[in-house]
Amino acid sequence: MPTILTSSSLVDTLNSSVWTITPVTVALAGTPVQGPSLVNQFNNSILVHSPLSNLNKRLFVATSAANAAIANSRVELRSGESLVLKIDNANLLWFNASINATVAQIITEA
């Protein structure tokens, strides 16, 4: 079971010289977007964050485009929530949203 952090304070205190924050935008709700190729070079976790700017939007995270469209096969994040995953590359993730122009932040160690 993934760890879900319910506070955005972790992202707010990250040091940008140590961490890379890569935004991914779901331009059209209902149209899954694949995560970018971000290799987890230190074998640490990748953090997916729904920024506070996603107010009243729901961000969905899944392991395939098909799963991103199925409620029982995806994780839902609301504004300010985060998901920590132990994966090799962020391109294994697919994002979907309830409202157009919803942003996911993928945070990796630089």
N, C-alpha and C positions, 0 to 999 in steps of 0.2 A: 504494500500500500504506500503510495507516495506521501510525502510530508507536505502539508499545506500550511503556509504561514499566513496569518490573517492580519498582519500589520505591514504597512509599506515602509516602516522605519529602516528595515534592512537595506533597501534600495537607496533611500535618502542618504545613508551614511557611507556608501561605497566610495572608495578612492578610485577615481577614473584612471589613474596611472597603473593600477593593478588589475582592474576589471574592464572588460569590454561590454558595452551595452548596445545591442543591435536591435533596432525596432523592426517589426514585421507588421504590415498593415493588411487587414482583411478589408479590401476596398468594397466588396459587394457581399453583404450578408447572405449566407447560404452557399457561397462558392469557396470551398476550402483552398487554403494557401499553404504550400510546403515551406517548412523552415529552411533557412539558408545553410549552406555547408560551413559549419563552424565546428572544427575538430576539437574535441575535448582532450587537448594535448597533455594535461597533467593528470588525467584519469580521475578528475574530481567531478563534482556534480554540476549540472547546468540548471540555472534558475530561470523559470518562466514567470514573468510578472505582468499583471494587468494594472497599468498605471492609473493614478487617481483621475486622470483626464478621461478615462472610460466610464465616467459617471452614467448610471442607468443603462450600461451596456453589459452584455455577457460575452465573455471570450471562452471558446471551447478549444481544448487541446486533445489531440488523439494521435494514434499511431499510423493512420492511413487516411486518405481522402474520404473513403467510404465511411470509416468510423467517425470522422469529424461531423458527419451528418446524422448520426444515430445517437439519441440521448443516452442510452445505456452503455455506449462504447466510448465515451469521451469524458473528460474532466471539465467542469464548468468553473471559471474564475470570474469573480465580480471585481469591481474597481478596488484596488489596493491589495488584492490577494495574490499569492505566489504559489508556485509548485516547484519542488526540487526533484530533479530526475538524475539518475545515474545512467547516462547514455553516452555513446562514443561520439555522436555527431548530432547537431541540431536539425539536420536535414531528415532525421527519422521522425520528426514531429510535423503534424498538420494542424492548421488553425482554421477555425470558423468563428462566426459571430452572430449575434442576434440583431445587430444594427450595423449599417454600412460604416466604413472608416474606423473600425475598432482596431486598436494597436496592442500588440504583444511586445514585451521587451524580453529579449533573450540575453541573459547575463552569464558571461563566461570569464574565467581567469585568463588574463593576458599573458 
